[in-house]
């Protein structure tokens, strides 16, 4: 909601309160003000000029040479490129030395050899959005009414010497979708009165009932419909101040009748509609549900196909408006309209929302009906609009209002004790203070002992229960005035052991260069079972928002691959992401699922890219394995983890390992299968997924530090010939077991499977490091242990030294 500071002053005395101060007070009272826009910020030197002469530029077909009176003595020559500039017009002129939005400074210039002393401005050049500029001026300069004073401040005449507060309203505060609603709120905050707008009608002797009959069939959808007749209207532009207020609120002016209905929409929060009475085709208004397949061409010239879910206003036979959403083109007010039928009605918000959603017509009117309008303000808004049409369109308002009224609205009556208010808020308020707050809100309040009974006006449809009253007291008393208290108790909060370990995992992965992501827990049936560590039936939602988000996930990896796909499509093809989140394991119907926390990651592209050194290292299995080993070491579990070659559906058959903790599978790691990568249109991508619950539940041994050895180590390298099926992990386990206690390190540094090897064999080379922390080992001692290792390798794995 955009609130004009100057317009608001017509309803509430804002003396001594600046726009910024008011914004702060409103925010502190519970309605966030997103910002205060100064409409004339940075603009100066723009005045009303009178075009005395206009002739064609001698050297340019699309330029005009104008002689303009600025009210400062001699007229000045200005070259103008607008197609609609003409002699006799009153226009906005930026004088020499003026500044326009964007810090655009006006200087003397020569255009095609002719001197130009200023600039005749369009509204867009004065900072007004093109979409809200009146259509007749959207392609050229703006023309002021002839009564505009030459030399006057053009910005002030356009209402731009103003500040606009942008209110971010929650759905329950529909009362502030109007200037009067905001006025009541501001008056309560400041403790001042509200001045209501004038609507003193002087009707003619003719009666509106002689011109129209109103019938409502759908009473539940439309419990109140009021029609007024205004004759002899003269369609033309609205007063400049009214146009300015509409534009400042983001609404494009059209003509005086339509602009007045939009003005009332902003002022009262009550949508109205004006029909051309002579184009209705009958003397009847019938409100009913549409027939299935019925057609209506709306004001945007789109043909709409209606259903029985939609409420329509008809002339007794055919629709002339989609109720609460948009009028029909067949009854639109045009330049030759002379008699107006003015509609003020209360429509059911759900019915309006259904029509708005079905036809993709989200309007200012439909938004207000959906959130709720004040039923006691419907007729007042109609009277006010009729008054303005008589005043600014020369209309004659016929006596009476033709109405169907089955609306029964009772104001909410809520009682609460002072003790509960103080107990909930932690305050020590007196009853007189509470009563004063409700008086400022203009809520009727009666006190009986310790209980106060409040009757909320119908404009505040959000007041229904005790807690609503407590909120009103809190925000008007001032949230910053509520005393601060600390909770009673001796225990201080801290992370559980599980939470601390989970934080360690996240910190390590982020330190390793992975970015944390948060993806949907909902996925499609097709993706739900992909890469699952444990296969169970997918859990389907009762009312999914789409088939792509219809079941709960069993694995995180499909969502991470979508992240990779999204980034890869935008040329971000080196990516490393991880997520810790729940997967959902079904326990059958009518039983809540198990929620198990997993950690998963996806890495693709270059892992290192040092352009200066010319080094580029793409991601491979060992990068992924190194990250995991670092994480396991951080958790103190490296000695209990095994990587075992495995086959996992959707994963590369030769580059995938099952990860086991104490011999039990907790996850897997490896490259995504090339076919899956092709389907997703991504490059080689490596992933892992682990049961974080299983991983963090394991207790690590206390960490012991060893001093750096003071004695030298002895390194022996061996190349072993083994069957191709033998994995290095098996050999390493034998080496480490047999080489104890002197063997401290063993790692693979070469693999050979070339044509020099026997069929079915391969060579794996290990580097072994022997050391004793207490003394220097001799060659004989190392040789003895080394031979024991070689013998065990031959006996248990058939591994022999390569010749």
C-alpha positions in Angstrom: 0.0 0.0 0.0 1.4 3.4 -1.1 0.5 6.2 1.3 0.9 9.8 0.3 2.1 11.9 3.3 0.3 15.0 2.0 -2.9 13.2 1.3 -2.9 11.6 4.7 -2.7 15.1 6.3 -6.3 15.7 5.1 -7.6 13.0 7.5 -5.1 13.3 10.4 -3.2 16.3 11.8 0.5 15.4 11.2 1.9 18.7 12.6 5.3 18.1 14.1 5.7 14.6 12.6 7.9 14.2 9.5 7.3 11.4 7.0 10.4 9.5 8.3 9.3 9.9 11.9 5.8 8.7 11.0 7.3 5.7 9.1 9.3 4.8 12.2 6.2 5.1 14.5 4.1 3.0 12.2 6.8 0.3 12.0 7.1 0.2 15.7 3.4 -0.3 16.1 3.4 -3.5 14.0 3.0 -2.5 10.3 6.4 -2.5 8.5 7.1 0.6 6.4 9.5 -0.7 3.7 10.6 2.8 2.7 9.8 6.4 2.3 10.2 7.7 -1.3 10.7 11.4 -1.9 9.0 12.0 -5.2 10.8 15.2 -6.1 14.2 14.1 -4.9 17.0 15.7 -6.9 14.5 17.7 -9.1 14.7 21.5 -9.3 14.0 24.4 -11.7 10.9 23.0 -13.3 8.1 25.5 -13.9 4.9 25.9 -15.8 5.5 27.5 -19.2 3.1 29.0 -21.8 3.8 28.1 -25.4 3.3 31.4 -27.2 4.4 30.3 -30.7 5.3 27.0 -32.3 6.8 26.5 -35.7 8.6 23.8 -37.6 12.3 23.6 -37.0 14.0 24.8 -40.3 16.5 22.0 -40.3 14.7 19.0 -38.8 11.3 17.4 -39.6 10.7 16.0 -36.1 11.6 19.1 -34.1 9.6 22.2 -33.2 10.8 25.7 -32.5 8.8 27.1 -29.6 8.6 30.5 -28.0 7.8 29.9 -24.3 6.8 32.4 -21.6 8.2 31.2 -18.2 6.8 34.1 -16.2 10.2 35.7 -15.9 10.2 38.6 -18.4 11.2 37.9 -22.0 10.0 34.6 -23.5 12.7 32.1 -24.4 13.2 29.8 -27.4 13.1 26.1 -26.7 13.5 23.3 -29.3 11.1 20.4 -28.6 10.9 17.0 -30.1 7.5 16.0 -28.8 4.9 15.4 -31.5 2.0 16.9 -29.5 3.5 20.3 -28.6 1.3 23.2 -29.8 0.7 26.9 -29.5 -1.3 27.9 -26.4 -0.4 25.0 -24.3 0.6 25.2 -20.6 3.6 22.8 -20.2 6.3 21.7 -17.8 9.6 23.4 -18.6 13.0 22.6 -17.1 14.8 25.9 -17.2 18.5 26.4 -17.9 20.2 25.2 -14.7 17.4 22.8 -13.8 18.1 19.3 -12.6 16.0 16.3 -13.6 15.9 12.7 -12.2 19.2 10.9 -12.7 21.1 14.2 -12.0 20.4 15.3 -15.6 21.3 19.0 -15.8 19.8 21.3 -18.3 22.1 23.7 -20.2 21.9 26.1 -23.1 22.3 24.1 -26.3 22.1 24.3 -30.1 19.9 21.7 -31.8 20.4 21.6 -35.6 21.7 25.2 -35.6 18.8 26.6 -33.4 19.3 27.8 -29.8 17.4 26.0 -27.1 17.1 27.6 -23.6 15.5 24.8 -21.6 13.5 21.6 -22.1 9.7 21.0 -22.4 9.2 17.9 -20.3 7.1 14.7 -20.5 5.9 13.1 -17.3 8.4 10.3 -17.8 11.3 12.8 -17.8 10.0 14.1 -14.5 10.3 10.6 -12.9 6.8 9.2 -13.4 6.6 5.7 -14.7 5.3 5.4 -18.2 2.7 2.7 -17.3 0.8 5.2 -15.1 1.0 8.2 -17.4 -2.4 9.1 -18.9 -2.6 7.5 -22.3 -3.0 10.8 -24.2 0.4 11.9 -22.9 2.3 8.6 -23.0 4.0 9.5 -26.3 4.6 13.2 -25.7 4.7 16.1 -23.3 2.2 16.7 -20.5 -0.3 19.6 -21.0 -1.5 21.4 -17.9 -5.1 22.8 -17.6 -5.4 26.4 -18.9 -5.9 27.8 -15.4 -2.3 26.8 -14.4 -0.3 29.9 -13.5 2.7 30.6 -15.7 5.9 30.4 -13.7 4.4 28.2 -10.9 6.2 25.2 -9.6 5.3 22.4 -12.0 6.4 19.7 -9.6 4.0 20.9 -6.9 1.1 21.1 -9.4 1.8 17.5 -10.3 1.7 16.5 -6.6 5.3 15.4 -6.7 6.3 17.6 -3.8 5.3 14.7 -1.6 6.7 11.7 0.2 5.2 8.2 -0.2 5.3 5.6 2.5 5.3 2.0 1.3 3.4 -0.2 3.8 4.1 -3.9 3.8 0.8 -5.3 5.0 0.2 -8.7 6.4 -3.1 -10.4 5.2 -4.9 -9.7 8.5 -4.5 -5.9 8.2 -6.8 -5.4 5.2 -8.2 -2.4 7.0 -5.0 -0.5 6.0 -5.6 -1.0 2.3 -7.2 2.4 2.2 -6.2 6.0 3.2 -9.0 6.1 5.8 -7.8 2.8 7.3 -4.3 4.2 7.5 -5.7 7.4 9.0 -7.4 5.5 11.8 -4.1 3.7 12.5 -2.0 6.8 12.5 -4.5 8.7 14.6 -4.3 5.9 17.2 -0.5 6.0 17.2 -0.4 9.8 17.6 -3.4 10.1 19.8 -5.2 12.5 17.4 -8.7 12.6 15.7 -9.7 11.4 12.3 -11.4 13.9 9.9 -13.8 12.0 7.5 -14.2 13.2 3.9 -17.2 15.2 2.8 -20.1 13.6 0.9 -23.1 16.0 1.3 -25.3 15.1 -1.7 -28.0 17.3 -3.1 -30.1 14.8 -5.1 -32.6 15.8 -7.8 -36.3 15.2 -7.6 -36.1 12.2 -10.0 -35.8 8.9 -8.2 -33.1 6.2 -9.0 -35.7 3.5 -8.5 -37.5 4.7 -11.7 -34.4 4.0 -13.7 -33.2 0.6 -12.5 -34.3 -2.5 -10.7 -31.8 -4.6 -8.8 -32.3 -8.4 -8.2 -29.8 -10.7 -6.5 -30.1 -14.4 -7.0 -26.8 -15.4 -5.4 -27.3 -13.9 -1.9 -24.4 -15.8 -0.3 -22.0 -14.4 -2.9 -23.5 -10.9 -2.9 -25.4 -10.0 0.2 -25.3 -6.3 -0.5 -25.7 -4.5 -3.8 -26.4 -0.7 -4.0 -26.9 1.2 -7.3 -27.0 5.0 -7.8 -27.9 6.9 -10.9 -26.0 10.0 -12.0 -27.3 11.9 -15.0 -25.9 14.5 -17.3 -22.3 13.8 -16.6 -19.6 15.4 -18.8 -16.8 13.0 -19.4 -13.4 14.7 -19.4 -10.1 14.8 -17.5 -10.1 14.6 -13.7 -8.8 17.6 -11.7 -5.0 17.6 -11.8 -4.7 17.0 -8.0 -6.9 13.8 -8.4 -4.8 12.6 -11.3 -1.6 13.3 -9.3 -2.9 11.2 -6.3 -3.7 8.3 -8.5 -0.3 8.3 -10.2 1.5 8.6 -6.9 -0.4 5.5 -5.8 0.6 3.7 -9.0 -2.8 4.0 -10.9 -3.1 5.4 -14.4 -5.8 8.2 -14.8 -8.4 7.7 -17.5 -11.3 10.1 -17.2 -13.2 11.9 -14.4 -15.8 9.1 -13.8 -13.4 6.2 -13.8 -10.8 8.1 -11.9 -13.3 8.9 -9.1 -14.1 5.2 -8.7 -10.3 4.5 -8.4 -9.9 7.4 -6.0 -12.6 5.9 -3.7 -10.9 2.5 -3.9 -7.8 4.2 -2.4 -9.7 6.4 0.0 -12.3 4.0 1.4 -10.8 0.6 0.4 -14.1 -0.1 -1.3 -14.1 -1.1 -5.0 -16.8 0.5 -7.1 -17.8 0.2 -10.8 -19.3 2.7 -13.1 -21.5 1.4 -16.0 -22.7 3.5 -18.9 -26.4 3.3 -18.2 -27.4 3.8 -21.8 -25.3 0.9 -23.0 -26.7 -1.6 -20.4 -29.5 -2.5 -22.7 -32.1 -2.7 -20.0 -33.4 -1.2 -16.8 -32.4 -4.2 -14.7 -29.4 -5.3 -12.8 -29.4 -9.1 -12.1 -26.6 -10.6 -10.0 -26.2 -14.4 -10.5 -23.8 -17.2 -11.0 -22.6 -17.5 -14.6 -23.8 -20.3 -16.9 -21.2 -22.8 -17.9 -19.7 -21.7 -21.3 -21.2 -18.2 -21.0 -18.9 -15.5 -22.7 -17.9 -12.0 -21.5 -15.5 -9.5 -23.1 -13.8 -7.7 -20.3 -12.4 -4.1 -20.3 -9.0 -5.4 -21.4 -10.8 -6.6 -24.7 -10.2 -10.3 -23.8 -13.1 -12.8 -24.2 -13.6 -14.8 -21.1 -15.3 -18.1 -20.9 -17.3 -18.4 -17.7 -18.4 -21.2 -15.4 -20.9 -21.6 -12.7 -18.2 -20.9 -10.2 -18.1 -17.2 -11.3 -20.4 -14.4 -10.2 -21.6 -12.0 -12.8 -23.5 -8.7 -13.0 -26.0 -8.9 -15.8 -28.6 -6.6 -17.5 -31.1 -9.4 -16.9 -29.9 -11.5 -19.8 -26.2 -11.1 -20.6 -23.2 -10.4 -18.4 -21.9 -6.9 -18.1 -19.2 -7.4 -15.5 -17.3 -10.2 -13.7 -18.3 -9.4 -10.1 -15.5 -7.9 -8.0 -12.8 -8.4 -10.7 -13.4 -6.4 -13.9 -16.2 -4.8 -15.9 -17.4 -5.7 -19.4 -16.5 -3.8 -22.5 -20.2 -3.7 -23.5 -21.0 -1.3 -20.7 -17.8 0.7 -20.4 -17.8 4.4 -19.6 -16.7 6.2 -22.8 -16.2 9.8 -23.9 -19.9 10.1 -24.9 -21.4 8.7 -21.7 -24.0 10.9 -20.2 -25.7 8.7 -17.5 -23.8 6.5 -15.1 -25.0 3.6 -13.0 -22.7 3.5 -10.0 -22.3 0.1 -8.3 -21.2 -0.3 -4.7 -21.4 -3.9 -3.5 -20.1 -6.4 -1.0 -18.9 -9.6 -2.7 -17.8 -12.8 -1.1 -14.0 -12.9 -1.1 -13.7 -16.6 -2.0 -16.0 -16.2 -5.0 -14.0 -13.2 -6.2 -10.7 -15.0 -5.7 -11.9 -18.1 -7.7 -12.8 -15.9 -10.7 -9.6 -13.8 -10.4 -7.5 -16.9 -10.3 -9.3 -18.8 -13.1 -8.9 -15.8 -15.5 -5.5 -14.5 -14.4 -7.1 -11.2 -13.5 -5.4 -9.9 -10.3 -6.7 -6.4 -9.8 -6.7 -3.8 -7.0 -10.4 -4.4 -6.6 -10.2 -8.2 -6.4 -7.3 -8.0 -3.9 -9.5 -6.0 -1.5 -12.5 -8.2 -1.8 -10.4 -11.2 -1.2 -8.8 -9.8 2.0 -12.1 -8.3 3.1 -13.8 -4.9 2.9 -15.7 -3.1 5.6 -19.4 -3.9 5.1 -20.4 -0.7 6.9 -18.4 1.4 4.5 -19.9 0.1 1.2 -22.8 2.6 1.0 -20.7 5.5 2.3 -18.2 4.9 -0.5 -21.0 5.0 -3.0 -22.3 8.2 -1.6 -18.9 9.8 -1.6 -18.3 8.8 -5.3 -21.6 10.2 -6.4 -20.8 13.4 -4.6 -17.5 13.7 -6.4 -19.1 12.9 -9.8 -21.6 15.7 -9.2 -18.7 18.0 -8.3 -16.1 17.2 -10.9 -18.2 15.6 -13.7 -21.2 18.0 -13.6 -23.5 15.1 -12.8 -27.0 15.2 -11.3 -27.4 12.5 -8.6 -30.9 11.0 -8.6 -32.7 10.6 -5.2 -32.3 7.4 -3.4 -30.2 4.2 -3.8 -31.6 1.1 -5.3 -30.5 -1.7 -3.0 -30.6 -5.4 -2.1 -29.4 -5.9 1.4 -29.4 -9.3 3.1 -26.1 -8.7 4.8 -26.0 -9.3 8.6 -22.8 -8.2 10.1 -22.3 -7.9 13.9 -19.2 -6.3 15.3 -16.9 -8.6 17.3 -17.3 -8.4 21.1 -14.4 -9.7 23.1 -13.7 -9.6 26.8 -10.4 -10.0 28.6 -9.1 -9.4 32.1 -6.4 -6.9 32.9 -4.5 -9.7 34.7 -4.2 -11.8 31.5 -3.0 -8.8 29.5 -0.3 -8.1 32.0 0.6 -11.7 32.5 1.1 -12.3 28.7 3.0 -9.1 28.1 5.0 -9.0 31.3 3.7 -5.5 32.0 2.1 -3.7 35.0 -0.5 -1.7 33.1 -3.4 0.0 34.8 -6.9 -0.4 33.5 -7.0 3.3 32.6 -4.0 2.8 30.3 -5.6 -0.1 28.5 -8.9 1.8 28.2 -7.0 4.7 26.7 -5.4 2.5 24.1 -8.8 1.2 22.9 -10.2 4.7 22.9 -7.4 5.8 20.6 -8.2 2.9 18.3 -11.9 4.0 18.4 -12.9 0.7 19.8 -15.9 0.8 22.2 -14.7 -0.5 25.6 -16.7 -1.1 28.8 -15.0 -1.9 32.2 -16.5 -4.2 34.8 -14.2 -5.0 37.7 -11.0 -6.5 36.3 -12.6 -7.3 32.9 -12.7 -5.0 29.9 -15.2 -5.8 27.1 -14.3 -4.4 23.7 -16.6 -4.0 20.7 -14.3 -3.9 17.6 -15.6 -1.9 14.6 -16.3 -3.8 11.4 -13.4 -2.2 9.6 -11.2 -4.3 11.9 -12.2 -7.7 10.9 -9.0 -9.1 12.4 -10.2 -8.6 16.0 -11.8 -11.9 17.1 -10.2 -13.4 20.2 -8.5 -12.3 23.4 -5.1 -12.6 21.9 -6.0 -10.0 19.2 -6.8 -7.5 22.0 -3.5 -8.3 23.7 -1.7 -7.6 20.4 -3.4 -4.2 20.1 -2.4 -3.3 23.6 1.2 -4.4 23.0 1.7 -2.5 19.8 0.0 0.7 20.9 1.7 0.6 24.3 5.0 0.1 22.4 7.0 -3.1 21.9 10.1 -1.2 23.0 8.4 -0.3 26.3 7.7 -3.9 27.3 10.2 -4.8 30.0 12.9 -7.3 29.3 13.2 -10.4 31.6 15.5 -13.3 31.6 14.3 -16.9 31.9 14.5 -18.3 35.4 16.8 -21.3 35.8 20.4 -22.4 36.3 21.0 -24.4 33.1 22.6 -22.7 30.2 21.9 -23.7 26.6 24.5 -25.6 24.6 24.8 -27.8 21.6 24.2 -31.5 22.1 27.0 -33.9 21.1 25.2 -34.7 17.9 24.7 -31.0 17.0 28.3 -30.3 17.7 29.5 -33.1 15.4 27.0 -32.0 12.7 28.5 -28.5 12.9 32.0 -30.0 12.6 30.9 -31.8 9.4 29.5 -28.6 7.9 32.5 -26.6 8.9 34.9 -29.2 7.4 33.0 -29.4 4.1 32.8 -25.7 3.7 36.5 -25.4 4.6 37.2 -27.9 1.8 35.5 -25.6 -0.7 31.9 -26.9 -0.8 28.9 -24.6 -0.7 25.9 -25.5 1.5 22.6 -25.9 -0.3 19.0 -26.3 0.8 16.8 -28.2 -1.6 13.1 -29.4 -1.6 12.3 -32.5 0.5 9.5 -33.0 -2.1 10.3 -34.7 -5.4 8.7 -36.7 -8.2 7.9 -40.4 -8.0 10.5 -41.0 -10.7 13.3 -39.4 -8.7 12.2 -40.4 -5.2 13.9 -43.9 -5.2 17.1 -42.9 -7.2 20.3 -43.3 -5.3 18.4 -44.4 -2.1 20.6 -46.0 0.6 17.6 -47.9 1.8 14.8 -48.8 -0.5 11.3 -48.3 0.8 8.0 -47.3 -0.7 7.8 -43.5 -1.4 5.5 -41.5 0.7 3.0 -39.6 -1.4 1.3 -36.3 -0.3 -2.5 -36.3 -0.1 -2.8 -33.0 -2.0 0.5 -32.3 -3.9 1.0 -28.9 -5.5 2.4 -30.6 -8.6 3.6 -34.0 -9.7 7.2 -32.8 -9.6 6.7 -32.2 -5.8 4.3 -35.1 -5.0 6.4 -37.5 -2.8 8.9 -37.2 0.0 12.5 -38.0 -0.9 14.5 -41.1 -0.1 17.8 -39.6 -1.2 19.3 -36.1 -1.4 21.5 -36.7 -4.5 18.7 -36.2 -7.1 18.1 -32.7 -5.8 21.9 -31.9 -5.8 22.1 -33.1 -9.4 19.3 -30.6 -10.3 21.5 -27.9 -8.6 24.4 -29.0 -10.8 22.2 -29.0 -13.9 20.8 -25.5 -13.2 24.3 -24.0 -12.7 25.8 -25.9 -15.7 23.1 -24.5 -18.0 24.3 -21.0 -16.9 28.0 -21.7 -17.6 28.9 -22.3 -13.9 30.4 -25.7 -14.7 32.9 -26.0 -11.8 30.7 -26.6 -8.7 31.0 -28.2 -5.3 27.8 -28.3 -3.2 26.6 -30.3 -0.1 23.5 -30.6 1.9 22.6 -32.0 5.3 18.9 -32.9 5.5 16.3 -35.5 6.2 15.1 -38.3 4.0 11.8 -40.0 4.8 11.5 -43.8 5.2 8.0 -45.2 5.1 6.7 -47.5 7.8 3.5 -48.3 6.0 0.1 -46.5 5.8 -1.3 -44.7 8.9 2.2 -44.8 10.5 4.5 -41.8 10.7 7.7 -42.3 8.6 11.2 -42.4 10.0 13.1 -39.2 9.3 16.8 -39.9 9.0 19.4 -37.2 8.5 21.8 -37.7 5.6 24.8 -35.7 4.3 25.3 -35.6 0.5 27.6 -33.8 -1.9 28.0 -33.3 -5.7 31.2 -32.1 -7.3 31.9 -31.4 -11.0 34.3 -29.5 -13.2 37.8 -28.3 -12.2 38.9 -28.9 -8.6 42.1 -26.7 -9.0 42.6 -24.1 -11.7 45.8 -22.1 -11.4 46.0 -20.2 -14.7 49.4 -18.6 -13.8 51.1 -21.9 -13.2 49.1 -23.6 -16.0 47.7 -26.2 -13.6 44.2 -27.6 -14.1 43.0 -30.5 -12.0 39.6 -31.9 -12.8 37.5 -33.6 -10.2 38.0 -37.4 -9.9 37.2 -40.2 -7.5 40.2 -39.5 -5.4 39.3 -35.9 -4.8 36.0 -37.1 -3.5 37.6 -39.8 -1.4 40.1 -37.3 0.0 37.3 -35.0 1.2 35.6 -37.9 2.9 38.7 -39.2 4.5 39.4 -35.7 5.8 35.8 -35.5 7.3 36.2 -39.0 8.9 39.5 -37.9 10.4 37.8 -34.8 11.8 35.3 -37.1 13.5 38.0 -39.5 14.7 36.6 -42.4 12.7 39.2 -43.0 9.9 40.4 -46.3 11.3 36.8 -47.7 11.3 35.9 -46.7 7.7 36.3 -48.9 4.7 35.9 -48.1 1.0 34.7 -51.2 -0.9 34.1 -51.4 -4.6 30.4 -51.6 -5.3 27.6 -51.5 -7.9 25.0 -48.8 -7.2 22.2 -48.1 -9.7 22.7 -44.8 -11.4 26.4 -44.8 -10.6 29.5 -45.6 -12.7 30.2 -49.4 -12.3 34.0 -49.0 -12.1 34.2 -45.7 -10.1 31.9 -46.3 -7.1 32.7 -47.4 -3.6 30.4 -48.5 -0.8 31.4 -46.9 2.5 31.3 -49.0 5.6 31.6 -48.1 9.3 32.7 -51.0 11.5 31.7 -53.3 8.6 28.2 -51.8 8.2 27.2 -49.9 5.1 26.5 -46.2 5.8 26.6 -44.8 2.2 28.4 -44.7 -1.1 30.7 -42.4 -3.1 31.6 -42.3 -6.8 30.9 -41.0 -10.3 27.4 -40.6 -11.6 26.7 -43.0 -14.5 27.5 -41.5 -17.9 23.9 -42.2 -19.1 22.5 -40.3 -16.2 24.9 -37.4 -16.8 23.8 -37.4 -20.5 20.2 -37.2 -19.5 20.8 -34.3 -17.2 23.2 -32.6 -19.7 26.0 -32.3 -17.2 29.7 -33.1 -17.3 31.5 -35.8 -15.1 30.0 -35.4 -11.7 31.1 -37.2 -8.4 28.7 -37.6 -5.5 28.5 -39.2 -2.1 25.7 -39.7 0.4 26.0 -41.0 3.9 23.7 -41.6 6.8 24.7 -38.7 9.0 22.7 -40.2 11.8 24.8 -43.4 11.8 28.0 -41.5 11.3 27.5 -39.1 14.2 26.1 -41.7 16.6 29.5 -43.5 16.6 31.6 -42.5 19.5 35.2 -41.6 18.6 38.2 -42.5 20.7 39.7 -39.7 22.7 42.4 -37.9 20.6 46.0 -38.6 21.5 48.9 -36.6 20.2 52.3 -38.3 19.5 55.5 -36.4 19.4 57.4 -36.0 16.1 59.9 -39.0 15.9 63.4 -38.0 16.9 64.8 -41.0 15.0 65.1 -41.5 11.3 62.6 -43.6 9.3 63.4 -46.2 6.6 61.3 -46.4 3.5 60.9 -49.5 1.3 58.9 -49.5 -2.0 57.4 -52.7 -3.3 55.7 -53.5 -6.6 53.3 -56.5 -6.2 51.9 -58.6 -9.0 48.3 -59.7 -8.3 45.2 -60.8 -10.0 43.2 -58.0 -11.6 40.3 -58.6 -9.3 42.4 -58.0 -6.2 41.8 -54.5 -4.7 44.5 -52.4 -3.1 42.5 -52.1 0.1 42.9 -55.9 0.8 46.7 -55.6 0.3 47.0 -52.6 2.4 45.2 -54.2 5.3 47.6 -57.2 5.2 50.6 -54.9 5.1 49.5 -52.8 8.0 48.6 -55.8 10.1 51.8 -57.7 9.5 54.1 -54.7 9.6 53.1 -53.6 13.2 54.5 -52.2 15.3 57.3 -50.6 13.3 55.3 -50.0 10.1 53.7 -46.5 10.4 52.6 -45.6 6.8 51.6 -47.5 3.7 50.2 -46.0 0.6 49.7 -46.8 -3.1 51.8 -44.7 -5.5 51.5 -46.7 -8.8 49.2 -49.0 -10.8 50.3 -50.8 -14.0 48.2 -52.9 -16.3 50.1 -52.6 -19.6 51.1 -55.2 -22.2 54.3 -56.1 -20.2 52.1 -57.8 -17.6 50.9 -61.4 -17.7 47.2 -61.9 -18.9 44.8 -61.3 -16.0 47.5 -59.7 -13.8 48.3 -56.1 -12.6 51.1 -54.4 -10.7 50.3 -52.3 -7.6 53.2 -50.4 -6.0 53.2 -49.4 -2.3 55.5 -47.1 -0.3 56.1 -48.4 3.2 57.6 -46.3 6.1 59.2 -48.0 9.1 60.1 -46.1 12.3 60.6 -46.6 16.0 59.9 -43.7 18.3 62.4 -44.9 20.9 65.5 -45.7 18.8 67.0 -46.0 15.4 66.0 -49.2 13.5 68.7 -51.3 11.9 68.5 -52.7 8.4 68.3 -56.2 9.8 65.3 -55.3 11.9 63.5 -53.7 9.1 64.4 -56.5 6.7 63.0 -59.1 9.1 59.6 -57.3 9.4 59.6 -56.5 5.6 60.0 -60.2 4.7 57.2 -61.1 7.1 55.0 -58.6 5.2 55.9 -60.1 1.8 55.3 -63.6 3.0 51.9 -62.8 4.3 51.0 -61.0 1.1 51.9 -64.1 -1.0 50.1 -66.5 1.4 46.9 -64.5 1.9 46.5 -62.6 -1.4 48.8 -64.4 -3.9 50.8 -61.3 -4.3 54.5 -61.7 -5.4 57.2 -59.1 -6.0 57.4 -57.9 -9.5 60.7 -58.9 -11.1 
